Amino acid sequence: MTWPAQAMRVLVLQVEAAAIEGERLFAAGVLTVEPVRVGDFFSGVRPGRGALGPEQACSLRVERILWHGVYVTWLDCHKPVELELSGDVRINLPRDAELCGESNPPLEAFETLGRGERHTSRR
């Protein structure tokens, strides 16, 4: 049996705060388009809220997703979140920037993975 191709998910995080700890970048904000899951990649940073400027390329892998003090396997859009990212962690990620990317792996069953603490503070 052949399964239909999974549609690409568009990933966008409207950044509210960011912090670097060691080899991890923590980005807090709101997912604005489609769900994000552990293992997804963001490939660019663009100025947000109508600002002009080119997209800056990056490669950031979602390692963990913190939602209201609980780590989860994936999260739907329009929810406040803190993402723990690996890869190009030294990228400039100002407030109101948009992290963006695409992903097509399927979303698996939603699971909680334990409690966690925020690494960023929203202004």
Secondary structure, 3 states (H helix, E strand, C coil): CCCCCCCCEEEEEEEEEEEEECCEEEEEEEECCCCEECCCEEEEEECCCCCCCCCEEEEEEEEEEEECCEEECEECCCCEEEEEEEECCCCCCCCCCEEEEEECCCCCCCCEEEECCCCCCCC
